[in-house]
Amino acid sequence: MSFELPEAAIEERFLAASGPGGQNVNKVATAVQLRLDVFALGLHPEVYARLKALAGSRWNADGSILVTARRFRTQDANRQDARERLAELVAAAHERAVPRRPTRPSRAAKARRVDSKARRGAVKKDRGRPGME
């Protein structure tokens, strides 16, 4: 499931990136920092809570998510990468987790467990020092 982010909710900033690129790194601001205003998305409270949990340290106190992309050598590639990562994050928040259904071992499984414990106990008991016979 992909999620389309509204342009009004995104703020872009370019900054100098580290890594490969030679002298180009020193001259061109290729890394992109995207700030997503979460309140502009108008999310359901459950989705909002899941998004906050998924964002982790990328979540700011002002209710925005900050994503930095500097993997590539060009602004366009980094911009695309950051937007994809943001969209994936929001899409993941829209997916509800399937509740876990607790299961119990069957009576036969319990019996097998007890039998194996008894067998193991007998093996350990026989390891002791020989008795005075």
N, CA and C atoms as a LAMMPS dump frame, in Angstrom:
ITEM: TIMESTEP
0
ITEM: NUMBER OF ATOMS
399
ITEM: BOX BOUNDS ff ff ff
-5.0000000000000000e+02 5.0000000000000000e+02
-5.0000000000000000e+02 5.0000000000000000e+02
-5.0000000000000000e+02 5.0000000000000000e+02
ITEM: ATOMS id mol type element x y z
1 1 1 N 0.847 -1.183 0
2 1 2 C 0 0 0
3 1 3 C 0.886 1.238 0
4 2 1 N 0.736 2.105 -0.974
5 2 2 C 1.507 3.335 -1.004
6 2 3 C 0.606 4.485 -0.58
7 3 1 N 1.22 5.493 -0.008
8 3 2 C 0.474 6.629 0.499
9 3 3 C 0.987 7.885 -0.195
10 4 1 N 0.082 8.679 -0.726
11 4 2 C 0.452 9.912 -1.423
12 4 3 C 0.509 11.05 -0.411
13 5 1 N 1.682 11.658 -0.255
14 5 2 C 1.848 12.747 0.702
15 5 3 C 1.489 14.076 0.048
16 6 1 N 0.67 14.903 0.706
17 6 2 C 0.331 16.204 0.136
18 6 3 C 1.541 17.147 0.169
19 7 1 N 1.737 17.891 -0.907
20 7 2 C 2.882 18.803 -1.008
21 7 3 C 2.874 19.859 0.086
22 8 1 N 1.674 20.301 0.499
23 8 2 C 1.567 21.349 1.52
24 8 3 C 2.103 20.896 2.873
25 9 1 N 2.152 19.574 3.108
26 9 2 C 2.593 19.053 4.403
27 9 3 C 4.101 18.819 4.456
28 10 1 N 4.795 18.978 3.314
29 10 2 C 6.228 18.677 3.245
30 10 3 C 7.042 19.953 3.099
31 11 1 N 8.117 20.004 3.867
32 11 2 C 9.067 21.124 3.765
33 11 3 C 10.445 20.521 3.468
34 12 1 N 11.097 21.019 2.423
35 12 2 C 12.408 20.495 2.006
36 12 3 C 13.524 21.454 2.382
37 13 1 N 14.664 20.859 2.738
38 13 2 C 15.875 21.647 2.979
39 13 3 C 17.049 20.851 2.46
40 14 1 N 17.951 21.509 1.77
41 14 2 C 19.127 20.825 1.242
42 14 3 C 20.342 21.215 2.063
43 15 1 N 21.214 20.233 2.312
44 15 2 C 22.425 20.493 3.074
45 15 3 C 23.574 19.697 2.507
46 16 1 N 24.775 20.085 2.88
47 16 2 C 25.964 19.405 2.376
48 16 3 C 26.011 17.994 2.949
49 17 1 N 26.327 17.044 2.096
50 17 2 C 26.364 15.643 2.512
51 17 3 C 27.809 15.179 2.635
52 18 1 N 27.996 14.149 3.43
53 18 2 C 29.311 13.519 3.51
54 18 3 C 29.304 12.311 2.592
55 19 1 N 30.412 11.638 2.467
56 19 2 C 30.454 10.413 1.672
57 19 3 C 31.011 10.626 0.288
58 20 1 N 30.713 9.716 -0.66
59 20 2 C 31.317 9.77 -1.983
60 20 3 C 30.863 10.987 -2.775
61 21 1 N 31.715 11.427 -3.664
62 21 2 C 31.365 12.561 -4.496
63 21 3 C 32.545 13.468 -4.768
64 22 1 N 33.674 13.216 -4.124
65 22 2 C 34.878 14.015 -4.36
66 22 3 C 34.664 15.467 -3.987
67 23 1 N 35.208 16.366 -4.796
68 23 2 C 35.081 17.799 -4.528
69 23 3 C 33.634 18.252 -4.611
70 24 1 N 32.832 17.521 -5.352
71 24 2 C 31.427 17.858 -5.518
72 24 3 C 30.724 17.956 -4.165
73 25 1 N 31.152 17.128 -3.196
74 25 2 C 30.547 17.111 -1.866
75 25 3 C 30.72 18.471 -1.205
76 26 1 N 31.859 19.093 -1.42
77 26 2 C 32.14 20.371 -0.774
78 26 3 C 31.4 21.533 -1.436
79 27 1 N 31.015 21.371 -2.683
80 27 2 C 30.422 22.481 -3.44
81 27 3 C 28.901 22.454 -3.49
82 28 1 N 28.31 21.259 -3.522
83 28 2 C 26.877 21.132 -3.783
84 28 3 C 26.161 20.532 -2.579
85 29 1 N 25.029 21.128 -2.249
86 29 2 C 24.208 20.602 -1.151
87 29 3 C 23.312 19.505 -1.711
88 30 1 N 23.771 18.251 -1.621
89 30 2 C 23.028 17.145 -2.225
90 30 3 C 22.114 16.42 -1.245
91 31 1 N 22.42 16.47 0.041
92 31 2 C 21.572 15.775 1.017
93 31 3 C 20.277 16.556 1.191
94 32 1 N 19.191 15.84 1.406
95 32 2 C 17.894 16.498 1.587
96 32 3 C 17.323 16.132 2.948
97 33 1 N 16.703 17.121 3.563
98 33 2 C 16.047 16.916 4.843
99 33 3 C 14.574 17.261 4.639
100 34 1 N 13.712 16.281 4.801
101 34 2 C 12.278 16.497 4.635
102 34 3 C 11.62 16.558 5.998
103 35 1 N 10.764 17.552 6.167
104 35 2 C 9.993 17.697 7.405
105 35 3 C 8.524 17.535 7.025
106 36 1 N 7.878 16.536 7.604
107 36 2 C 6.472 16.26 7.318
108 36 3 C 5.623 16.726 8.488
109 37 1 N 4.699 17.65 8.209
110 37 2 C 3.77 18.124 9.227
111 37 3 C 2.652 17.087 9.361
112 38 1 N 2.686 16.346 10.447
113 38 2 C 1.756 15.228 10.632
114 38 3 C 0.322 15.719 10.805
115 39 1 N 0.159 16.874 11.429
116 39 2 C -1.193 17.388 11.666
117 39 3 C -1.888 17.769 10.355
118 40 1 N -1.108 18.121 9.337
119 40 2 C -1.688 18.481 8.036
120 40 3 C -2.27 17.268 7.312
121 41 1 N -1.871 16.064 7.736
122 41 2 C -2.374 14.854 7.102
123 41 3 C -3.787 14.503 7.563
124 42 1 N -4.175 14.991 8.751
125 42 2 C -5.51 14.698 9.272
126 42 3 C -5.722 13.218 9.509
127 43 1 N -4.81 12.587 10.238
128 43 2 C -4.858 11.141 10.466
129 43 3 C -5.828 10.767 11.584
130 44 1 N -6.316 9.55 11.516
131 44 2 C -7.138 8.961 12.573
132 44 3 C -6.24 8.811 13.811
133 45 1 N -6.793 8.974 15.02
134 45 2 C -5.953 8.881 16.233
135 45 3 C -5.15 7.587 16.353
136 46 1 N -5.726 6.452 15.925
137 46 2 C -4.989 5.184 15.996
138 46 3 C -3.798 5.199 15.044
139 47 1 N -4.014 5.706 13.836
140 47 2 C -2.94 5.783 12.839
141 47 3 C -1.863 6.746 13.327
142 48 1 N -2.293 7.853 13.922
143 48 2 C -1.366 8.845 14.474
144 48 3 C -0.466 8.216 15.535
145 49 1 N -1.061 7.427 16.429
146 49 2 C -0.284 6.772 17.498
147 49 3 C 0.706 5.769 16.913
148 50 1 N 0.262 4.989 15.902
149 50 2 C 1.173 4.022 15.284
150 50 3 C 2.313 4.736 14.56
151 51 1 N 1.988 5.855 13.889
152 51 2 C 3.015 6.62 13.175
153 51 3 C 4.038 7.18 14.15
154 52 1 N 3.57 7.651 15.272
155 52 2 C 4.482 8.199 16.296
156 52 3 C 5.423 7.118 16.807
157 53 1 N 4.896 5.921 17
158 53 2 C 5.717 4.807 17.475
159 53 3 C 6.719 4.372 16.408
160 54 1 N 6.272 4.304 15.149
161 54 2 C 7.153 3.878 14.059
162 54 3 C 8.252 4.899 13.778
163 55 1 N 7.925 6.177 13.902
164 55 2 C 8.9 7.231 13.592
165 55 3 C 10.036 7.248 14.597
166 56 1 N 9.748 6.948 15.845
167 56 2 C 10.8 6.888 16.867
168 56 3 C 11.513 8.217 17.032
169 57 1 N 12.831 8.202 16.876
170 57 2 C 13.643 9.404 17.097
171 57 3 C 13.476 10.432 15.985
172 58 1 N 12.839 10.053 14.886
173 58 2 C 12.603 11.01 13.795
174 58 3 C 11.432 11.941 14.105
175 59 1 N 10.669 11.61 15.154
176 59 2 C 9.521 12.414 15.559
177 59 3 C 10.019 13.605 16.373
178 60 1 N 9.562 14.819 16.034
179 60 2 C 9.954 16.028 16.759
180 60 3 C 8.864 16.446 17.73
181 61 1 N 9.226 17.299 18.68
182 61 2 C 8.278 17.758 19.689
183 61 3 C 7.157 18.593 19.078
184 62 1 N 7.401 19.216 17.932
185 62 2 C 6.38 20.048 17.306
186 62 3 C 5.401 19.237 16.45
187 63 1 N 5.49 17.914 16.493
188 63 2 C 4.552 17.063 15.763
189 63 3 C 4.902 16.897 14.302
190 64 1 N 6.178 16.896 14.005
191 64 2 C 6.61 16.671 12.626
192 64 3 C 7.623 15.53 12.604
193 65 1 N 7.776 14.955 11.43
194 65 2 C 8.741 13.876 11.248
195 65 3 C 9.849 14.405 10.356
196 66 1 N 11.096 14.163 10.769
197 66 2 C 12.257 14.646 10.033
198 66 3 C 13.014 13.459 9.446
199 67 1 N 13.128 13.436 8.113
200 67 2 C 13.843 12.361 7.425
201 67 3 C 14.985 12.983 6.627
202 68 1 N 16.187 12.448 6.813
203 68 2 C 17.351 12.937 6.078
204 68 3 C 17.811 11.846 5.121
205 69 1 N 18.027 12.227 3.857
206 69 2 C 18.498 11.279 2.84
207 69 3 C 19.791 11.806 2.254
208 70 1 N 20.838 10.989 2.337
209 70 2 C 22.131 11.374 1.777
210 70 3 C 22.831 10.19 1.134
211 71 1 N 22.036 9.209 0.759
212 71 2 C 22.578 7.969 0.21
213 71 3 C 23.157 8.154 -1.188
214 72 1 N 22.561 9.06 -1.973
215 72 2 C 22.958 9.221 -3.368
216 72 3 C 23.763 10.502 -3.584
217 73 1 N 24.312 10.647 -4.79
218 73 2 C 25.167 11.786 -5.084
219 73 3 C 24.42 12.965 -5.693
220 74 1 N 23.135 12.786 -6.011
221 74 2 C 22.386 13.886 -6.609
222 74 3 C 21.208 14.292 -5.731
223 75 1 N 20.832 15.552 -5.846
224 75 2 C 19.702 16.072 -5.08
225 75 3 C 18.418 15.337 -5.427
226 76 1 N 18.183 15.129 -6.714
227 76 2 C 16.941 14.486 -7.141
228 76 3 C 16.801 13.079 -6.579
229 77 1 N 17.889 12.316 -6.629
230 77 2 C 17.845 10.939 -6.12
231 77 3 C 17.595 10.932 -4.612
232 78 1 N 18.252 11.839 -3.888
233 78 2 C 18.052 11.917 -2.441
234 78 3 C 16.641 12.401 -2.107
235 79 1 N 16.118 13.341 -2.88
236 79 2 C 14.763 13.837 -2.661
237 79 3 C 13.761 12.696 -2.862
238 80 1 N 13.939 11.929 -3.922
239 80 2 C 13.053 10.809 -4.204
240 80 3 C 13.139 9.752 -3.099
241 81 1 N 14.352 9.482 -2.654
242 81 2 C 14.572 8.496 -1.592
243 81 3 C 13.864 8.917 -0.305
244 82 1 N 14.013 10.187 0.068
245 82 2 C 13.395 10.676 1.305
246 82 3 C 11.872 10.623 1.213
247 83 1 N 11.329 11.009 0.062
248 83 2 C 9.868 10.982 -0.109
249 83 3 C 9.331 9.551 -0.052
250 84 1 N 10.057 8.617 -0.66
251 84 2 C 9.626 7.213 -0.627
252 84 3 C 9.64 6.676 0.794
253 85 1 N 10.696 7.003 1.541
254 85 2 C 10.796 6.528 2.921
255 85 3 C 9.685 7.102 3.792
256 86 1 N 9.376 8.382 3.589
257 86 2 C 8.274 9.005 4.338
258 86 3 C 6.943 8.357 3.993
259 87 1 N 6.708 8.14 2.702
260 87 2 C 5.45 7.523 2.261
261 87 3 C 5.32 6.107 2.814
262 88 1 N 6.411 5.345 2.823
263 88 2 C 6.387 3.986 3.377
264 88 3 C 6.076 4.011 4.865
265 89 1 N 6.632 4.99 5.569
266 89 2 C 6.403 5.117 7.012
267 89 3 C 4.922 5.387 7.295
268 90 1 N 4.338 6.315 6.554
269 90 2 C 2.925 6.653 6.743
270 90 3 C 2.036 5.478 6.329
271 91 1 N 2.406 4.801 5.245
272 91 2 C 1.627 3.639 4.797
273 91 3 C 1.68 2.52 5.836
274 92 1 N 2.85 2.313 6.435
275 92 2 C 2.991 1.28 7.467
276 92 3 C 2.138 1.61 8.686
277 93 1 N 1.992 2.898 8.988
278 93 2 C 1.175 3.3 10.138
279 93 3 C -0.303 3.031 9.887
280 94 1 N -0.709 2.985 8.631
281 94 2 C -2.109 2.715 8.301
282 94 3 C -2.467 1.232 8.429
283 95 1 N -1.476 0.36 8.517
284 95 2 C -1.731 -1.079 8.62
285 95 3 C -1.931 -1.465 10.081
286 96 1 N -3.082 -2.042 10.361
287 96 2 C -3.399 -2.456 11.721
288 96 3 C -2.748 -3.81 12.005
289 97 1 N -2.145 -3.949 13.172
290 97 2 C -1.5 -5.201 13.551
291 97 3 C -2.557 -6.263 13.843
292 98 1 N -2.282 -7.476 13.413
293 98 2 C -3.199 -8.584 13.671
294 98 3 C -3.029 -9.01 15.126
295 99 1 N -4.123 -9.029 15.899
296 99 2 C -3.988 -9.397 17.311
297 99 3 C -3.548 -10.849 17.478
298 100 1 N -2.703 -11.075 18.445
299 100 2 C -2.197 -12.42 18.702
300 100 3 C -3.258 -13.22 19.439
301 101 1 N -3.494 -14.435 18.96
302 101 2 C -4.436 -15.32 19.636
303 101 3 C -3.628 -16.321 20.458
304 102 1 N -3.747 -16.268 21.773
305 102 2 C -2.968 -17.194 22.593
306 102 3 C -3.406 -18.644 22.37
307 103 1 N -2.431 -19.549 22.324
308 103 2 C -2.728 -20.967 22.129
309 103 3 C -2.265 -21.751 23.347
310 104 1 N -2.811 -22.946 23.497
311 104 2 C -2.426 -23.799 24.624
312 104 3 C -1.96 -25.148 24.089
313 105 1 N -1.001 -25.767 24.779
314 105 2 C -0.571 -27.098 24.34
315 105 3 C -1.68 -28.127 24.594
316 106 1 N -1.749 -29.135 23.725
317 106 2 C -2.763 -30.178 23.874
318 106 3 C -2.408 -31.088 25.054
319 107 1 N -3.366 -31.92 25.44
320 107 2 C -3.142 -32.839 26.554
321 107 3 C -2.023 -33.829 26.2
322 108 1 N -1.995 -34.299 24.95
323 108 2 C -0.949 -35.235 24.513
324 108 3 C 0.424 -34.568 24.554
325 109 1 N 0.488 -33.294 24.168
326 109 2 C 1.777 -32.581 24.19
327 109 3 C 2.271 -32.426 25.622
328 110 1 N 1.342 -32.152 26.544
329 110 2 C 1.726 -32.044 27.962
330 110 3 C 2.251 -33.391 28.476
331 111 1 N 1.567 -34.487 28.092
332 111 2 C 1.986 -35.818 28.528
333 111 3 C 3.369 -36.149 27.98
334 112 1 N 3.618 -35.825 26.697
335 112 2 C 4.944 -36.077 26.11
336 112 3 C 6.03 -35.299 26.869
337 113 1 N 5.709 -34.059 27.217
338 113 2 C 6.677 -33.232 27.939
339 113 3 C 7.007 -33.846 29.302
340 114 1 N 5.987 -34.269 30.032
341 114 2 C 6.196 -34.86 31.358
342 114 3 C 6.978 -36.167 31.241
343 115 1 N 6.654 -36.991 30.238
344 115 2 C 7.373 -38.257 30.039
345 115 3 C 8.847 -38.006 29.749
346 116 1 N 9.13 -37.036 28.878
347 116 2 C 10.535 -36.764 28.529
348 116 3 C 11.284 -36.225 29.744
349 117 1 N 10.594 -35.438 30.583
350 117 2 C 11.236 -34.936 31.805
351 117 3 C 11.562 -36.091 32.763
352 118 1 N 10.629 -37.043 32.859
353 118 2 C 10.855 -38.193 33.742
354 118 3 C 12.026 -39.03 33.24
355 119 1 N 12.073 -39.243 31.9
356 119 2 C 13.185 -40 31.321
357 119 3 C 14.518 -39.311 31.571
358 120 1 N 14.526 -37.991 31.353
359 120 2 C 15.759 -37.22 31.543
360 120 3 C 16.194 -37.265 33.005
361 121 1 N 15.216 -37.176 33.914
362 121 2 C 15.517 -37.249 35.352
363 121 3 C 16.124 -38.593 35.724
364 122 1 N 15.607 -39.684 35.124
365 122 2 C 16.13 -41.024 35.402
366 122 3 C 17.575 -41.139 34.926
367 123 1 N 17.877 -40.565 33.737
368 123 2 C 19.242 -40.588 33.202
369 123 3 C 20.18 -39.865 34.168
370 124 1 N 19.756 -38.711 34.655
371 124 2 C 20.608 -37.937 35.557
372 124 3 C 20.786 -38.653 36.902
373 125 1 N 19.717 -39.293 37.351
374 125 2 C 19.784 -40.021 38.641
375 125 3 C 20.805 -41.151 38.555
376 126 1 N 20.869 -41.846 37.399
377 126 2 C 21.816 -42.953 37.216
378 126 3 C 23.256 -42.504 37.133
379 127 1 N 23.496 -41.207 36.956
380 127 2 C 24.866 -40.697 36.846
381 127 3 C 25.563 -40.591 38.188
382 128 1 N 24.819 -40.68 39.259
383 128 2 C 25.406 -40.482 40.586
384 128 3 C 26.471 -41.528 40.907
385 129 1 N 27.111 -41.36 42.047
386 129 2 C 28.136 -42.318 42.473
387 129 3 C 27.498 -43.669 42.752
388 130 1 N 28.232 -44.717 42.487
389 130 2 C 27.679 -46.048 42.747
390 130 3 C 27.413 -46.218 44.252
391 131 1 N 26.31 -46.835 44.556
392 131 2 C 25.921 -47.018 45.952
393 131 3 C 26.718 -48.144 46.601
394 132 1 N 26.574 -48.264 47.924
395 132 2 C 27.27 -49.315 48.671
396 132 3 C 26.435 -50.584 48.584
397 133 1 N 26.731 -51.459 47.631
398 133 2 C 25.925 -52.661 47.466
399 133 3 C 26.755 -53.894 47.581
